[in-house]
Amino acid sequence: MDDLTQLNFNILPHRIYSKDEYGRVLADCEFPERSKGEYVVTTVYVNDDLSGMAQIADQMMNLALSQVQKTGGRFVAAQDQYGGDWLRKKGLLTQ
């Protein structure tokens, strides 16, 4: 499998993901709304077969941030290590 140029992301209000032509999930970022306007990153997954895994995860987190900001919401927690580290590096999470 090639890199992120091959991925087409499906963007939902609380999920960003990509599947291959066989329906296999290649990348997934889930961020449910815990309470009104407060979101939690629960999953950041990139299939091990993909090159550029960090870039793909970063792209999904940027898309997730955009989705949350469109609602006027904010991230308040992360249950996923990568998601939490990404949010802290951006100054969007203090935990």
Backbone as XML, in Angstrom:
<?xml version="1.0"?>
<chain id="A" units="angstrom">
  <residue number="1" name="MET">
    <atom name="N" x="0.859" y="-1.186" z="0.000"/>
    <atom name="CA" x="0.000" y="0.000" z="0.000"/>
    <atom name="C" x="0.894" y="1.235" z="0.000"/>
  </residue>
  <residue number="2" name="ASP">
    <atom name="N" x="0.478" y="2.228" z="-0.733"/>
    <atom name="CA" x="1.229" y="3.471" z="-0.800"/>
    <atom name="C" x="0.935" y="4.342" z="0.403"/>
  </residue>
  <residue number="3" name="ASP">
    <atom name="N" x="1.150" y="5.625" z="0.296"/>
    <atom name="CA" x="0.995" y="6.541" z="1.422"/>
    <atom name="C" x="-0.358" y="7.240" z="1.399"/>
  </residue>
  <residue number="4" name="LEU">
    <atom name="N" x="-0.439" y="8.339" z="2.147"/>
    <atom name="CA" x="-1.713" y="9.025" z="2.335"/>
    <atom name="C" x="-2.303" y="9.592" z="1.055"/>
  </residue>
  <residue number="5" name="THR">
    <atom name="N" x="-1.534" y="9.710" z="-0.015"/>
    <atom name="CA" x="-2.120" y="10.198" z="-1.261"/>
    <atom name="C" x="-3.159" y="9.215" z="-1.796"/>
  </residue>
  <residue number="6" name="GLN">
    <atom name="N" x="-3.106" y="7.973" z="-1.340"/>
    <atom name="CA" x="-4.048" y="6.951" z="-1.772"/>
    <atom name="C" x="-5.332" y="6.943" z="-0.940"/>
  </residue>
  <residue number="7" name="LEU">
    <atom name="N" x="-5.356" y="7.659" z="0.165"/>
    <atom name="CA" x="-6.494" y="7.601" z="1.072"/>
    <atom name="C" x="-7.561" y="8.632" z="0.726"/>
  </residue>
  <residue number="8" name="ASN">
    <atom name="N" x="-8.784" y="8.184" z="0.773"/>
    <atom name="CA" x="-9.932" y="9.076" z="0.671"/>
    <atom name="C" x="-10.634" y="9.017" z="2.016"/>
  </residue>
  <residue number="9" name="PHE">
    <atom name="N" x="-10.646" y="10.135" z="2.714"/>
    <atom name="CA" x="-11.238" y="10.155" z="4.044"/>
    <atom name="C" x="-12.740" y="10.373" z="3.981"/>
  </residue>
  <residue number="10" name="ASN">
    <atom name="N" x="-13.454" y="9.607" z="4.776"/>
    <atom name="CA" x="-14.871" y="9.822" z="5.023"/>
    <atom name="C" x="-14.937" y="10.680" z="6.278"/>
  </residue>
  <residue number="11" name="ILE">
    <atom name="N" x="-15.611" y="11.800" z="6.195"/>
    <atom name="CA" x="-15.654" y="12.738" z="7.320"/>
    <atom name="C" x="-17.071" y="12.803" z="7.865"/>
  </residue>
  <residue number="12" name="LEU">
    <atom name="N" x="-17.219" y="12.348" z="9.091"/>
    <atom name="CA" x="-18.487" y="12.362" z="9.808"/>
    <atom name="C" x="-18.363" y="13.326" z="10.994"/>
  </residue>
  <residue number="13" name="PRO">
    <atom name="N" x="-19.458" y="13.681" z="11.642"/>
    <atom name="CA" x="-19.367" y="14.619" z="12.762"/>
    <atom name="C" x="-18.435" y="14.177" z="13.898"/>
  </residue>
  <residue number="14" name="HIS">
    <atom name="N" x="-18.302" y="12.854" z="14.135"/>
    <atom name="CA" x="-17.487" y="12.366" z="15.247"/>
    <atom name="C" x="-16.476" y="11.305" z="14.827"/>
  </residue>
  <residue number="15" name="ARG">
    <atom name="N" x="-16.229" y="11.227" z="13.521"/>
    <atom name="CA" x="-15.315" y="10.192" z="13.041"/>
    <atom name="C" x="-14.739" y="10.583" z="11.684"/>
  </residue>
  <residue number="16" name="ILE">
    <atom name="N" x="-13.444" y="10.304" z="11.523"/>
    <atom name="CA" x="-12.745" y="10.451" z="10.246"/>
    <atom name="C" x="-12.158" y="9.062" z="9.957"/>
  </residue>
  <residue number="17" name="TYR">
    <atom name="N" x="-12.410" y="8.519" z="8.777"/>
    <atom name="CA" x="-11.859" y="7.192" z="8.494"/>
    <atom name="C" x="-11.669" y="6.991" z="6.994"/>
  </residue>
  <residue number="18" name="SER">
    <atom name="N" x="-10.895" y="5.949" z="6.684"/>
    <atom name="CA" x="-10.670" y="5.568" z="5.299"/>
    <atom name="C" x="-10.683" y="4.047" z="5.218"/>
  </residue>
  <residue number="19" name="LYS">
    <atom name="N" x="-11.311" y="3.536" z="4.161"/>
    <atom name="CA" x="-11.335" y="2.093" z="3.912"/>
    <atom name="C" x="-10.756" y="1.825" z="2.528"/>
  </residue>
  <residue number="20" name="ASP">
    <atom name="N" x="-10.238" y="0.625" z="2.363"/>
    <atom name="CA" x="-9.761" y="0.249" z="1.032"/>
    <atom name="C" x="-10.921" y="-0.303" z="0.204"/>
  </residue>
  <residue number="21" name="GLU">
    <atom name="N" x="-10.616" y="-0.743" z="-1.009"/>
    <atom name="CA" x="-11.663" y="-1.212" z="-1.915"/>
    <atom name="C" x="-12.358" y="-2.478" z="-1.426"/>
  </residue>
  <residue number="22" name="TYR">
    <atom name="N" x="-11.780" y="-3.152" z="-0.420"/>
    <atom name="CA" x="-12.380" y="-4.359" z="0.138"/>
    <atom name="C" x="-13.153" y="-4.090" z="1.431"/>
  </residue>
  <residue number="23" name="GLY">
    <atom name="N" x="-13.220" y="-2.818" z="1.827"/>
    <atom name="CA" x="-13.938" y="-2.453" z="3.048"/>
    <atom name="C" x="-13.111" y="-2.534" z="4.310"/>
  </residue>
  <residue number="24" name="ARG">
    <atom name="N" x="-11.816" y="-2.798" z="4.172"/>
    <atom name="CA" x="-10.928" y="-2.889" z="5.327"/>
    <atom name="C" x="-10.566" y="-1.476" z="5.794"/>
  </residue>
  <residue number="25" name="VAL">
    <atom name="N" x="-10.690" y="-1.214" z="7.084"/>
    <atom name="CA" x="-10.356" y="0.102" z="7.636"/>
    <atom name="C" x="-8.843" y="0.295" z="7.581"/>
  </residue>
  <residue number="26" name="LEU">
    <atom name="N" x="-8.436" y="1.384" z="6.938"/>
    <atom name="CA" x="-7.014" y="1.707" z="6.817"/>
    <atom name="C" x="-6.586" y="2.747" z="7.839"/>
  </residue>
  <residue number="27" name="ALA">
    <atom name="N" x="-7.495" y="3.650" z="8.155"/>
    <atom name="CA" x="-7.192" y="4.714" z="9.111"/>
    <atom name="C" x="-8.501" y="5.132" z="9.765"/>
  </residue>
  <residue number="28" name="ASP">
    <atom name="N" x="-8.432" y="5.484" z="11.054"/>
    <atom name="CA" x="-9.654" y="5.797" z="11.795"/>
    <atom name="C" x="-9.334" y="6.737" z="12.949"/>
  </residue>
  <residue number="29" name="CYS">
    <atom name="N" x="-10.144" y="7.751" z="13.094"/>
    <atom name="CA" x="-10.040" y="8.676" z="14.220"/>
    <atom name="C" x="-11.465" y="8.909" z="14.728"/>
  </residue>
  <residue number="30" name="GLU">
    <atom name="N" x="-11.696" y="8.566" z="15.991"/>
    <atom name="CA" x="-13.022" y="8.738" z="16.578"/>
    <atom name="C" x="-12.938" y="9.727" z="17.738"/>
  </residue>
  <residue number="31" name="PHE">
    <atom name="N" x="-13.921" y="10.618" z="17.796"/>
    <atom name="CA" x="-13.922" y="11.682" z="18.805"/>
    <atom name="C" x="-15.356" y="12.019" z="19.207"/>
  </residue>
  <residue number="32" name="PRO">
    <atom name="N" x="-15.967" y="11.153" z="20.021"/>
    <atom name="CA" x="-17.357" y="11.393" z="20.417"/>
    <atom name="C" x="-17.505" y="12.635" z="21.305"/>
  </residue>
  <residue number="33" name="GLU">
    <atom name="N" x="-18.712" y="13.156" z="21.287"/>
    <atom name="CA" x="-19.044" y="14.309" z="22.129"/>
    <atom name="C" x="-19.466" y="13.772" z="23.496"/>
  </residue>
  <residue number="34" name="ARG">
    <atom name="N" x="-18.671" y="14.077" z="24.520"/>
    <atom name="CA" x="-18.942" y="13.594" z="25.877"/>
    <atom name="C" x="-20.119" y="14.323" z="26.492"/>
  </residue>
  <residue number="35" name="SER">
    <atom name="N" x="-20.131" y="15.616" z="26.335"/>
    <atom name="CA" x="-21.264" y="16.450" z="26.734"/>
    <atom name="C" x="-21.286" y="17.613" z="25.756"/>
  </residue>
  <residue number="36" name="LYS">
    <atom name="N" x="-22.266" y="18.462" z="25.833"/>
    <atom name="CA" x="-22.452" y="19.535" z="24.845"/>
    <atom name="C" x="-21.158" y="20.310" z="24.601"/>
  </residue>
  <residue number="37" name="GLY">
    <atom name="N" x="-20.614" y="20.180" z="23.392"/>
    <atom name="CA" x="-19.426" y="20.925" z="22.998"/>
    <atom name="C" x="-18.115" y="20.400" z="23.536"/>
  </residue>
  <residue number="38" name="GLU">
    <atom name="N" x="-18.132" y="19.261" z="24.241"/>
    <atom name="CA" x="-16.907" y="18.690" z="24.820"/>
    <atom name="C" x="-16.637" y="17.321" z="24.187"/>
  </residue>
  <residue number="39" name="TYR">
    <atom name="N" x="-15.511" y="17.214" z="23.508"/>
    <atom name="CA" x="-15.175" y="16.025" z="22.738"/>
    <atom name="C" x="-13.980" y="15.288" z="23.335"/>
  </residue>
  <residue number="40" name="VAL">
    <atom name="N" x="-13.969" y="13.978" z="23.131"/>
    <atom name="CA" x="-12.900" y="13.113" z="23.623"/>
    <atom name="C" x="-12.351" y="12.310" z="22.443"/>
  </residue>
  <residue number="41" name="VAL">
    <atom name="N" x="-11.043" y="12.322" z="22.261"/>
    <atom name="CA" x="-10.426" y="11.478" z="21.239"/>
    <atom name="C" x="-10.320" y="10.071" z="21.822"/>
  </residue>
  <residue number="42" name="THR">
    <atom name="N" x="-11.029" y="9.126" z="21.229"/>
    <atom name="CA" x="-11.005" y="7.752" z="21.740"/>
    <atom name="C" x="-10.146" y="6.819" z="20.900"/>
  </residue>
  <residue number="43" name="THR">
    <atom name="N" x="-9.991" y="7.143" z="19.616"/>
    <atom name="CA" x="-9.252" y="6.254" z="18.718"/>
    <atom name="C" x="-8.495" y="7.059" z="17.677"/>
  </residue>
  <residue number="44" name="VAL">
    <atom name="N" x="-7.224" y="6.735" z="17.509"/>
    <atom name="CA" x="-6.449" y="7.175" z="16.343"/>
    <atom name="C" x="-5.709" y="5.920" z="15.880"/>
  </residue>
  <residue number="45" name="TYR">
    <atom name="N" x="-6.129" y="5.409" z="14.729"/>
    <atom name="CA" x="-5.591" y="4.149" z="14.214"/>
    <atom name="C" x="-5.144" y="4.332" z="12.772"/>
  </residue>
  <residue number="46" name="VAL">
    <atom name="N" x="-3.960" y="3.813" z="12.460"/>
    <atom name="CA" x="-3.478" y="3.754" z="11.083"/>
    <atom name="C" x="-2.944" y="2.340" z="10.860"/>
  </residue>
  <residue number="47" name="ASN">
    <atom name="N" x="-3.409" y="1.684" z="9.815"/>
    <atom name="CA" x="-2.988" y="0.332" z="9.487"/>
    <atom name="C" x="-1.473" y="0.274" z="9.333"/>
  </residue>
  <residue number="48" name="ASP">
    <atom name="N" x="-0.868" y="-0.751" z="9.912"/>
    <atom name="CA" x="0.591" y="-0.913" z="9.878"/>
    <atom name="C" x="1.162" y="-1.037" z="8.465"/>
  </residue>
  <residue number="49" name="ASP">
    <atom name="N" x="0.345" y="-1.421" z="7.511"/>
    <atom name="CA" x="0.823" y="-1.584" z="6.130"/>
    <atom name="C" x="1.030" y="-0.262" z="5.408"/>
  </residue>
  <residue number="50" name="LEU">
    <atom name="N" x="0.522" y="0.814" z="5.958"/>
    <atom name="CA" x="0.632" y="2.112" z="5.296"/>
    <atom name="C" x="1.960" y="2.776" z="5.621"/>
  </residue>
  <residue number="51" name="SER">
    <atom name="N" x="2.562" y="3.399" z="4.618"/>
    <atom name="CA" x="3.738" y="4.222" z="4.884"/>
    <atom name="C" x="3.240" y="5.612" z="5.276"/>
  </residue>
  <residue number="52" name="GLY">
    <atom name="N" x="4.040" y="6.346" z="5.979"/>
    <atom name="CA" x="3.641" y="7.688" z="6.391"/>
    <atom name="C" x="2.595" y="7.680" z="7.489"/>
  </residue>
  <residue number="53" name="MET">
    <atom name="N" x="2.681" y="6.709" z="8.400"/>
    <atom name="CA" x="1.662" y="6.557" z="9.439"/>
    <atom name="C" x="1.478" y="7.824" z="10.271"/>
  </residue>
  <residue number="54" name="ALA">
    <atom name="N" x="2.581" y="8.462" z="10.673"/>
    <atom name="CA" x="2.478" y="9.670" z="11.502"/>
    <atom name="C" x="1.803" y="10.802" z="10.730"/>
  </residue>
  <residue number="55" name="GLN">
    <atom name="N" x="2.110" y="10.936" z="9.456"/>
    <atom name="CA" x="1.495" y="11.986" z="8.649"/>
    <atom name="C" x="0.001" y="11.747" z="8.479"/>
  </residue>
  <residue number="56" name="ILE">
    <atom name="N" x="-0.385" y="10.490" z="8.333"/>
    <atom name="CA" x="-1.799" y="10.157" z="8.193"/>
    <atom name="C" x="-2.539" y="10.455" z="9.489"/>
  </residue>
  <residue number="57" name="ALA">
    <atom name="N" x="-1.963" y="10.049" z="10.610"/>
    <atom name="CA" x="-2.579" y="10.319" z="11.914"/>
    <atom name="C" x="-2.686" y="11.828" z="12.145"/>
  </residue>
  <residue number="58" name="ASP">
    <atom name="N" x="-1.650" y="12.563" z="11.782"/>
    <atom name="CA" x="-1.662" y="14.016" z="11.927"/>
    <atom name="C" x="-2.755" y="14.644" z="11.063"/>
  </residue>
  <residue number="59" name="GLN">
    <atom name="N" x="-2.900" y="14.155" z="9.843"/>
    <atom name="CA" x="-3.926" y="14.677" z="8.950"/>
    <atom name="C" x="-5.320" y="14.415" z="9.527"/>
  </residue>
  <residue number="60" name="MET">
    <atom name="N" x="-5.538" y="13.217" z="10.064"/>
    <atom name="CA" x="-6.840" y="12.909" z="10.663"/>
    <atom name="C" x="-7.122" y="13.785" z="11.877"/>
  </residue>
  <residue number="61" name="MET">
    <atom name="N" x="-6.118" y="14.024" z="12.700"/>
    <atom name="CA" x="-6.320" y="14.872" z="13.880"/>
    <atom name="C" x="-6.644" y="16.307" z="13.469"/>
  </residue>
  <residue number="62" name="ASN">
    <atom name="N" x="-5.995" y="16.799" z="12.415"/>
    <atom name="CA" x="-6.326" y="18.140" z="11.918"/>
    <atom name="C" x="-7.762" y="18.196" z="11.398"/>
  </residue>
  <residue number="63" name="LEU">
    <atom name="N" x="-8.193" y="17.150" z="10.708"/>
    <atom name="CA" x="-9.577" y="17.092" z="10.234"/>
    <atom name="C" x="-10.553" y="17.011" z="11.411"/>
  </residue>
  <residue number="64" name="ALA">
    <atom name="N" x="-10.207" y="16.230" z="12.426"/>
    <atom name="CA" x="-11.059" y="16.121" z="13.617"/>
    <atom name="C" x="-11.165" y="17.469" z="14.317"/>
  </residue>
  <residue number="65" name="LEU">
    <atom name="N" x="-10.046" y="18.155" z="14.446"/>
    <atom name="CA" x="-10.052" y="19.475" z="15.068"/>
    <atom name="C" x="-10.953" y="20.424" z="14.300"/>
  </residue>
  <residue number="66" name="SER">
    <atom name="N" x="-10.871" y="20.377" z="12.991"/>
    <atom name="CA" x="-11.727" y="21.221" z="12.157"/>
    <atom name="C" x="-13.205" y="20.910" z="12.395"/>
  </residue>
  <residue number="67" name="GLN">
    <atom name="N" x="-13.544" y="19.618" z="12.473"/>
    <atom name="CA" x="-14.935" y="19.218" z="12.726"/>
    <atom name="C" x="-15.422" y="19.754" z="14.071"/>
  </residue>
  <residue number="68" name="VAL">
    <atom name="N" x="-14.602" y="19.623" z="15.089"/>
    <atom name="CA" x="-14.975" y="20.081" z="16.436"/>
    <atom name="C" x="-15.111" y="21.598" z="16.456"/>
  </residue>
  <residue number="69" name="GLN">
    <atom name="N" x="-14.180" y="22.294" z="15.833"/>
    <atom name="CA" x="-14.234" y="23.758" z="15.821"/>
    <atom name="C" x="-15.449" y="24.276" z="15.068"/>
  </residue>
  <residue number="70" name="LYS">
    <atom name="N" x="-15.909" y="23.555" z="14.049"/>
    <atom name="CA" x="-17.110" y="23.960" z="13.313"/>
    <atom name="C" x="-18.330" y="24.020" z="14.231"/>
  </residue>
  <residue number="71" name="THR">
    <atom name="N" x="-18.339" y="23.199" z="15.264"/>
    <atom name="CA" x="-19.468" y="23.159" z="16.189"/>
    <atom name="C" x="-19.300" y="24.146" z="17.339"/>
  </residue>
  <residue number="72" name="GLY">
    <atom name="N" x="-18.142" y="24.793" z="17.397"/>
    <atom name="CA" x="-17.843" y="25.663" z="18.530"/>
    <atom name="C" x="-17.377" y="24.878" z="19.745"/>
  </residue>
  <residue number="73" name="GLY">
    <atom name="N" x="-17.099" y="23.587" z="19.541"/>
    <atom name="CA" x="-16.683" y="22.724" z="20.640"/>
    <atom name="C" x="-15.182" y="22.733" z="20.859"/>
  </residue>
  <residue number="74" name="ARG">
    <atom name="N" x="-14.762" y="21.881" z="21.791"/>
    <atom name="CA" x="-13.337" y="21.752" z="22.119"/>
    <atom name="C" x="-13.058" y="20.341" z="22.613"/>
  </residue>
  <residue number="75" name="PHE">
    <atom name="N" x="-11.805" y="19.948" z="22.509"/>
    <atom name="CA" x="-11.382" y="18.670" z="23.054"/>
    <atom name="C" x="-11.110" y="18.841" z="24.543"/>
  </residue>
  <residue number="76" name="VAL">
    <atom name="N" x="-11.641" y="17.920" z="25.351"/>
    <atom name="CA" x="-11.446" y="18.002" z="26.795"/>
    <atom name="C" x="-10.664" y="16.810" z="27.342"/>
  </residue>
  <residue number="77" name="ALA">
    <atom name="N" x="-10.502" y="15.770" z="26.536"/>
    <atom name="CA" x="-9.774" y="14.587" z="26.994"/>
    <atom name="C" x="-9.400" y="13.725" z="25.802"/>
  </residue>
  <residue number="78" name="ALA">
    <atom name="N" x="-8.493" y="12.787" z="26.069"/>
    <atom name="CA" x="-8.108" y="11.810" z="25.052"/>
    <atom name="C" x="-7.870" y="10.477" z="25.736"/>
  </residue>
  <residue number="79" name="GLN">
    <atom name="N" x="-8.478" y="9.442" z="25.216"/>
    <atom name="CA" x="-8.249" y="8.094" z="25.712"/>
    <atom name="C" x="-7.198" y="7.386" z="24.862"/>
  </residue>
  <residue number="80" name="ASP">
    <atom name="N" x="-6.829" y="7.999" z="23.779"/>
    <atom name="CA" x="-5.828" y="7.456" z="22.864"/>
    <atom name="C" x="-4.506" y="8.201" z="23.081"/>
  </residue>
  <residue number="81" name="GLN">
    <atom name="N" x="-3.413" y="7.469" z="23.196"/>
    <atom name="CA" x="-2.103" y="8.072" z="23.480"/>
    <atom name="C" x="-1.683" y="9.071" z="22.407"/>
  </residue>
  <residue number="82" name="TYR">
    <atom name="N" x="-1.765" y="8.671" z="21.139"/>
    <atom name="CA" x="-1.355" y="9.583" z="20.066"/>
    <atom name="C" x="-2.226" y="10.838" z="20.074"/>
  </residue>
  <residue number="83" name="GLY">
    <atom name="N" x="-3.537" y="10.649" z="20.178"/>
    <atom name="CA" x="-4.450" y="11.789" z="20.193"/>
    <atom name="C" x="-4.161" y="12.744" z="21.339"/>
  </residue>
  <residue number="84" name="GLY">
    <atom name="N" x="-3.906" y="12.209" z="22.511"/>
    <atom name="CA" x="-3.586" y="13.044" z="23.670"/>
    <atom name="C" x="-2.289" y="13.804" z="23.478"/>
  </residue>
  <residue number="85" name="ASP">
    <atom name="N" x="-1.263" y="13.117" z="22.984"/>
    <atom name="CA" x="0.028" y="13.776" z="22.739"/>
    <atom name="C" x="-0.124" y="14.882" z="21.699"/>
  </residue>
  <residue number="86" name="TRP">
    <atom name="N" x="-0.879" y="14.609" z="20.637"/>
    <atom name="CA" x="-1.089" y="15.590" z="19.572"/>
    <atom name="C" x="-1.786" y="16.823" z="20.120"/>
  </residue>
  <residue number="87" name="LEU">
    <atom name="N" x="-2.837" y="16.630" z="20.899"/>
    <atom name="CA" x="-3.583" y="17.761" z="21.465"/>
    <atom name="C" x="-2.727" y="18.568" z="22.435"/>
  </residue>
  <residue number="88" name="ARG">
    <atom name="N" x="-1.921" y="17.889" z="23.250"/>
    <atom name="CA" x="-1.041" y="18.610" z="24.191"/>
    <atom name="C" x="0.020" y="19.427" z="23.442"/>
  </residue>
  <residue number="89" name="LYS">
    <atom name="N" x="0.598" y="18.851" z="22.383"/>
    <atom name="CA" x="1.598" y="19.581" z="21.586"/>
    <atom name="C" x="1.016" y="20.846" z="20.972"/>
  </residue>
  <residue number="90" name="LYS">
    <atom name="N" x="-0.262" y="20.804" z="20.628"/>
    <atom name="CA" x="-0.948" y="21.963" z="20.039"/>
    <atom name="C" x="-1.475" y="22.915" z="21.109"/>
  </residue>
  <residue number="91" name="GLY">
    <atom name="N" x="-1.306" y="22.563" z="22.379"/>
    <atom name="CA" x="-1.794" y="23.407" z="23.466"/>
    <atom name="C" x="-3.313" y="23.349" z="23.626"/>
  </residue>
  <residue number="92" name="LEU">
    <atom name="N" x="-3.923" y="22.262" z="23.132"/>
    <atom name="CA" x="-5.377" y="22.149" z="23.167"/>
    <atom name="C" x="-5.878" y="21.268" z="24.299"/>
  </residue>
  <residue number="93" name="LEU">
    <atom name="N" x="-4.935" y="20.683" z="25.045"/>
    <atom name="CA" x="-5.291" y="19.789" z="26.141"/>
    <atom name="C" x="-4.224" y="19.941" z="27.212"/>
  </residue>
  <residue number="94" name="THR">
    <atom name="N" x="-4.635" y="20.109" z="28.441"/>
    <atom name="CA" x="-3.663" y="20.326" z="29.514"/>
    <atom name="C" x="-3.480" y="19.109" z="30.405"/>
  </residue>
  <residue number="95" name="GLN">
    <atom name="N" x="-4.312" y="18.088" z="30.258"/>
    <atom name="CA" x="-4.191" y="16.886" z="31.104"/>
    <atom name="C" x="-2.961" y="16.101" z="30.756"/>
  </residue>
</chain>
